Amino acid sequence: MRINIWRFSLLGLLAAFVLAGCPSTDSPAGNNGADAGLHEDSGDNSNNCVPECQVGARTCGEEQSVLRCESVDGCATFVEVLRCPSYKLCEGGTCVDKQSECTSVCTPGAGPRCNSAGEVEQCDDHDGNGCYEWGGAQTCASGEYCNPDTGACEAPSCSDECSAGETSCEGELVRTCAENAQGCLVFGAGTECPAEQTCQAGQCVEQTSCSDECTQNEAVCAADGGLRTCEDHDGDGCLEWSSAQACSSGQECRAGACVDSSSCRDECVDGETVCVGNKLADCADHDGDGCTEFPNPYDCPSGQTCSSASGTAACEGAPSTGTAVINEIFYDSVGPDLRTGGSSPASPTFIELKGTPGMDISGFAVELVNGSNGQPYNSFTLPSGASLDGNGFAVLAMDTPDSYLSYAASSYTNVYYVLTAYGNGTDALQNGQDSVVLKDASASTIDAVGYGDFSATPQNFAGEGSAVAATISGRSLGRVPGAADTDDNAADFVSFYPTPGLENTDLLINEVYPDQPGVDDATQTFIELVAPIQGWEDMPLDGYKVHAINGFDGLDYIFGPNGGDGISLAGANLNDAQSTDGYVVVCNIAAEISLLNACAVAYDGADLQNGPDNVVLRYNGRVIDAVGYGTFGSGETFVGEGDPISYSSSDAGQSLGRWPITDPSWQTDTDDNYMDFWWLSPTPGTANPRP
């Protein structure tokens, strides 16, 4: 215990000695106190410097230099220790990467492009500033151009449309012919003529108080059959159309000239062939009267039949197999079911089959099923030797339909008079809800169509899918041409004008006369519709409407921005006094008397426009035909079929017309306006002339 006390006493004396050697806390700390870092090497602080910084601290100096605080001669000061390279800058005493001061104008990996000089450029960091830009331009080889769609050099795919330096007018613009990006000669966008000038013959000239309406010595046939000529008739220095001048006695106006009246007209295209039933007929001047016609058709060689399956009518081997479907049903004619004609009362109602041209349908049967009780109420069997005609049609009828295939009706052999009345004073078919069932020679059902409202008796529906809605008197139910059989009657069938022995179709826009010579006052302009079979079945035109659609905004320019009601044909009838032989003329109430006399429907509204515009025909809202005329630019509205037919001011006085519908050698409607229409002499209410 004494030893421990002695040890602690000795330690206490030693601690007191050490503390006595330490400076007082009230005296300056020198280099060992709080400022030791500022005066690291000057223990006595004899130079009396003012420290700049904390030793070891870093900052940035001029010209992107890095400064570090060091003790120099015993005093803390900043000293340059490093200069940042050009691609870096000093921040907080450290060299860091520069923040980009540029913006990329393209995306890395983007494909090449064509610059304004027609050179190929690539997207890359061409100047090494960290941003991507277009550059590295390369010129295409001789004979190539830079395609803006691909950004690659390619051989041109265009052709010259004009001569270098040639000029033309487009409205008040002078357009000059020059090379485009592909190196082809085309007319450019054009330069507008100065005020008080107009473009004529490809150059700007001083405006006069009038302008030419037509081309010197040009002549057209007027709607009333007279001749109009283009001359300066009023002496004002400008060309205009004359009033219509009647041709001399014994003459008629054709293609802008008065010519000797002809007792005949061509009925077909010389050399063309058609199938009439299973026989072949060729178009020529068979009777020596100077006009072409179809003769009585002739039989094909033994074992062959006429077929148009290849697109050209010719005698071919009869098919050994094929298919057939119900194509059209006409169950409700206008007026009484039975009509007195020939040797006994009969009906124009019919059922049409369609399938492989020349196919044998001997023994095929049609069964009619009553929708009220689900029981058959009538049936018919085709005789031995029955076949589909060369166009693939066969008609089951009670009586020969009036005037259809009139060019050879007496020779048409594929109408089978097997339909019989289902009751006293009735025709063969009821008006619905009912079904028509087609069976082959082995009594197997191969097609069936139900029409009318089966909501109350769905168990009695014998068709396929859903029933097609019933149609009005005078119209048939037909398959949509060219569409596949979906086994759904509601999808496969719509309402048509009856066309026994022909492809299903409806009324067509046959002629449009939008631009009469001289003043546009609607006195001669008109729209003409035509039935696919002329002069046959009378039919009310309720449900049909004509719309004039503006090419600039897609709106009906006669009946308002929402299309209005269009020009309604309600109240008119096909083949009445103002609509004979299947033609329906629609004109303005301002029309001259000769046109009004041929007009079935007169409307009160604007005149027809000169294009780019459209005429659309609808039945109960469904578009059944449409034609667009003029040049439609980007953003303009073309609602015609296929491609529009072009129009220019030189076409004034001519109508836009189809090939004559009476010619069976020509496909009247290909659903392409450019192929179906020509500029012709106007013929309201009569057959169009051939181009």
Backbone hydrogen bonds, N-H to C=O, Kabsch-Sander energy under -0.5 kcal/mol:
donor,donor_aa,acceptor,acceptor_aa,energy
5,I,1,M,-1.7
6,W,2,R,-2.2
7,R,3,I,-2.1
8,F,4,N,-2.2
9,S,5,I,-1.8
10,L,6,W,-2.2
11,L,7,R,-2.0
12,G,8,F,-1.8
13,L,9,S,-2.0
14,L,10,L,-1.9
15,A,11,L,-2.0
16,A,12,G,-1.9
17,F,13,L,-1.8
18,V,14,L,-1.9
19,L,15,A,-2.2
20,A,16,A,-1.6
21,G,17,F,-0.8
21,G,18,V,-0.9
22,C,19,L,-1.2
27,S,24,S,-1.4
32,N,29,A,-1.8
33,G,30,G,-0.7
36,A,33,G,-1.5
38,L,35,D,-0.8
39,H,35,D,-1.3
40,E,37,G,-0.5
42,S,39,H,-0.8
43,G,41,D,-0.5
45,N,42,S,-0.7
48,N,45,N,-0.9
52,E,76,A,-2.6
55,V,53,C,-0.6
56,G,69,C,-3.1
57,A,54,Q,-2.8
59,T,67,L,-2.5
61,G,65,S,-3.0
64,Q,61,G,-0.6
65,S,62,E,-1.0
66,V,82,L,-4.3
67,L,59,T,-3.3
67,L,65,S,-0.5
68,R,79,V,-2.8
69,C,57,A,-3.3
70,E,68,R,-0.5
70,E,77,T,-3.1
72,V,70,E,-0.7
72,V,75,C,-3.4
73,D,71,S,-0.6
75,C,72,V,-1.8
76,A,38,L,-1.1
77,T,70,E,-3.1
79,V,68,R,-2.6
81,V,66,V,-2.9
82,L,66,V,-1.3
84,C,64,Q,-2.9
88,K,85,P,-2.0
89,L,96,V,-2.5
91,E,94,T,-2.9
94,T,91,E,-0.9
96,V,89,L,-3.0
96,V,94,T,-0.5
98,K,87,Y,-1.5
105,V,132,Y,-3.0
106,C,132,Y,-0.7
109,G,123,C,-0.5
110,A,107,T,-2.5
113,R,121,E,-2.0
115,N,119,E,-2.5
118,G,115,N,-2.1
120,V,138,Q,-2.7
121,E,113,R,-2.8
122,Q,135,G,-2.7
123,C,110,A,-0.5
124,D,122,Q,-0.6
124,D,133,E,-2.2
126,H,124,D,-1.6
128,G,125,D,-0.9
133,E,124,D,-2.8
135,G,122,Q,-1.9
138,Q,120,V,-1.9
144,E,141,A,-2.0
145,Y,154,E,-2.5
147,N,145,Y,-0.8
147,N,152,A,-2.8
150,T,147,N,-0.8
151,G,147,N,-3.3
152,A,147,N,-0.6
154,E,145,Y,-2.7
161,E,185,L,-3.1
162,C,185,L,-0.6
165,G,177,C,-2.6
166,E,163,S,-2.5
168,S,175,R,-2.0
170,E,173,L,-2.2
173,L,170,E,-1.6
174,V,191,T,-2.8
175,R,168,S,-3.1
175,R,173,L,-0.6
177,C,166,E,-2.9
178,A,186,V,-2.5
180,N,184,C,-2.4
183,G,180,N,-1.9
186,V,178,A,-2.6
186,V,184,C,-0.6
188,G,176,T,-2.1
191,T,174,V,-2.2
193,C,172,E,-2.3
197,Q,194,P,-1.6
198,T,205,V,-3.0
200,Q,198,T,-0.6
200,Q,203,Q,-3.1
203,Q,200,Q,-1.4
205,V,198,T,-3.2
207,Q,196,E,-2.3
213,E,239,L,-2.9
217,N,230,C,-2.3
218,E,215,T,-2.5
220,V,228,R,-2.2
222,A,226,G,-3.2
225,G,222,A,-1.9
227,L,245,Q,-2.9
228,R,220,V,-2.9
230,C,218,E,-2.3
231,E,229,T,-0.7
231,E,240,E,-1.9
233,H,231,E,-1.7
235,G,232,D,-0.6
240,E,231,E,-2.6
242,S,229,T,-2.0
245,Q,227,L,-2.3
246,A,244,A,-0.5
251,Q,248,S,-2.1
252,E,259,V,-2.7
253,C,225,G,-0.5
254,R,252,E,-0.5
254,R,257,A,-3.1
257,A,254,R,-0.8
259,V,252,E,-3.0
259,V,257,A,-0.6
261,S,250,G,-3.1
267,E,292,T,-2.3
270,D,268,C,-0.5
271,G,283,C,-2.9
272,E,269,V,-2.5
274,V,281,A,-2.3
276,V,274,V,-0.5
276,V,279,K,-2.4
277,G,275,C,-0.6
279,K,276,V,-2.0
280,L,298,Y,-2.3
281,A,274,V,-2.3
283,C,272,E,-2.9
284,A,293,E,-2.0
286,H,284,A,-1.8
288,G,285,D,-0.5
293,E,284,A,-2.5
298,Y,280,L,-2.7
304,Q,301,P,-2.2
305,T,316,E,-3.3
306,C,278,N,-1.6
307,S,314,A,-2.6
308,S,390,G,-2.7
311,G,308,S,-1.7
313,A,273,T,-0.5
314,A,307,S,-1.7
316,E,305,T,-2.9
318,A,303,G,-1.5
325,V,354,K,-2.4
327,N,325,V,-0.6
327,N,352,E,-2.9
328,E,352,E,-1.6
329,I,477,L,-2.6
330,F,350,F,-2.7
331,Y,329,I,-0.6
339,R,346,A,-3.9
341,G,339,R,-0.5
344,S,341,G,-1.0
346,A,339,R,-2.9
350,F,330,F,-1.4
351,I,396,L,-2.2
352,E,328,E,-2.9
353,L,394,A,-2.9
354,K,325,V,-2.2
355,G,392,G,-2.0
356,T,323,T,-1.6
358,G,388,L,-0.7
358,G,389,D,-1.2
359,M,356,T,-2.2
361,I,386,A,-2.5
362,S,386,A,-0.6
363,G,382,L,-1.5
364,F,361,I,-1.9
365,A,439,K,-2.3
366,V,380,F,-2.7
367,E,437,V,-2.8
368,L,378,N,-3.1
369,V,367,E,-0.5
369,V,435,S,-2.6
370,N,375,Q,-3.0
371,G,433,Q,-1.2
374,G,370,N,-2.5
377,Y,368,L,-2.7
378,N,368,L,-1.1
380,F,366,V,-2.3
382,L,364,F,-3.2
386,A,383,P,-1.7
388,L,359,M,-2.4
389,D,393,F,-3.3
390,G,277,G,-3.1
392,G,389,D,-2.0
394,A,353,L,-1.6
395,V,414,N,-2.5
396,L,351,I,-3.3
397,A,395,V,-0.6
397,A,416,Y,-2.1
398,M,347,S,-0.5
398,M,349,T,-0.8
399,D,347,S,-0.5
404,Y,401,P,-0.8
406,S,403,S,-1.1
408,A,405,L,-2.2
411,S,408,A,-1.4
412,Y,408,A,-0.6
412,Y,409,A,-1.0
413,T,411,S,-0.6
416,Y,395,V,-3.4
416,Y,414,N,-0.6
417,Y,415,V,-0.6
418,V,416,Y,-2.2
419,L,397,A,-1.5
422,Y,427,D,-1.8
426,T,423,G,-1.7
433,Q,451,Y,-0.6
434,D,451,Y,-1.9
435,S,369,V,-2.2
436,V,449,V,-3.1
437,V,367,E,-2.9
438,L,447,D,-3.1
439,K,365,A,-3.1
440,D,444,S,-2.3
443,A,440,D,-2.2
446,I,438,L,-2.7
447,D,438,L,-1.4
449,V,436,V,-2.7
451,Y,434,D,-2.8
452,G,468,V,-2.3
454,F,452,G,-0.7
460,N,457,T,-1.9
461,F,458,P,-1.4
464,E,448,A,-0.5
468,V,450,G,-2.2
474,G,332,D,-3.0
475,R,472,I,-1.7
476,S,496,F,-2.3
477,L,329,I,-2.5
478,G,476,S,-0.5
478,G,494,V,-2.8
479,R,327,N,-2.5
480,V,492,D,-2.2
483,A,480,V,-1.7
486,T,484,A,-0.8
489,N,464,E,-2.7
490,A,466,S,-1.4
491,A,488,D,-1.0
492,D,488,D,-2.2
493,F,489,N,-2.0
494,V,478,G,-2.3
496,F,476,S,-2.5
497,Y,505,T,-1.1
502,L,499,T,-2.0
505,T,497,Y,-0.5
508,L,530,V,-2.5
510,N,508,L,-0.8
510,N,528,E,-2.6
511,E,528,E,-1.8
512,V,656,L,-2.4
513,Y,526,F,-3.0
521,D,519,V,-1.6
526,F,513,Y,-1.0
527,I,586,V,-2.6
528,E,511,E,-3.3
529,L,584,V,-3.3
530,V,508,L,-2.0
531,A,582,G,-1.9
536,W,533,I,-0.7
538,D,536,W,-0.5
539,M,574,L,-0.7
541,L,572,A,-2.8
544,Y,541,L,-1.8
545,K,618,R,-2.2
546,V,567,I,-1.9
547,H,616,V,-2.8
549,I,547,H,-0.7
549,I,614,N,-1.9
550,N,548,A,-0.5
550,N,555,L,-3.4
551,G,612,P,-1.2
554,G,550,N,-2.4
556,D,560,G,-0.6
557,Y,548,A,-1.7
557,Y,555,L,-0.8
558,I,548,A,-0.6
563,G,560,G,-1.8
566,G,563,G,-1.0
567,I,546,V,-3.3
568,S,566,G,-1.0
569,L,544,Y,-2.4
572,A,569,L,-2.0
574,L,539,M,-3.2
575,N,579,S,-1.1
576,D,573,N,-1.5
579,S,576,D,-1.7
583,Y,580,T,-1.9
584,V,529,L,-2.7
585,V,578,Q,-0.5
586,V,527,I,-3.6
587,C,601,V,-2.2
588,N,525,T,-0.6
589,I,603,Y,-2.3
591,A,588,N,-2.1
592,E,523,T,-2.6
595,L,592,E,-1.0
596,L,592,E,-2.4
597,N,593,I,-2.2
598,A,595,L,-1.2
599,C,596,L,-1.0
600,A,585,V,-1.9
601,V,585,V,-1.9
603,Y,587,C,-2.4
605,G,603,Y,-0.7
613,D,629,Y,-2.0
614,N,549,I,-2.2
615,V,627,V,-2.6
616,V,547,H,-2.7
617,L,625,D,-2.9
618,R,545,K,-2.7
619,Y,622,R,-2.8
620,N,543,G,-2.7
622,R,619,Y,-2.2
624,I,617,L,-2.6
625,D,617,L,-1.5
627,V,615,V,-2.4
629,Y,613,D,-2.5
630,G,645,I,-2.5
632,F,630,G,-0.7
633,G,631,T,-0.6
636,E,633,G,-2.1
637,T,551,G,-3.2
638,F,636,E,-0.7
639,V,637,T,-0.6
641,E,626,A,-0.5
645,I,628,G,-1.8
651,D,648,S,-2.3
652,A,649,S,-1.6
653,G,515,D,-3.1
654,Q,651,D,-2.0
655,S,680,L,-3.1
656,L,512,V,-3.7
657,G,655,S,-0.8
657,G,678,W,-3.0
658,R,510,N,-2.2
659,W,676,D,-0.7
663,D,660,P,-1.6
666,W,663,D,-1.3
668,T,666,W,-0.9
670,T,668,T,-0.5
673,N,641,E,-2.9
674,Y,643,D,-1.4
675,M,672,D,-1.0
676,D,672,D,-2.1
677,F,673,N,-1.8
678,W,657,G,-2.5
680,L,655,S,-3.2
680,L,678,W,-0.7
686,T,683,T,-1.7
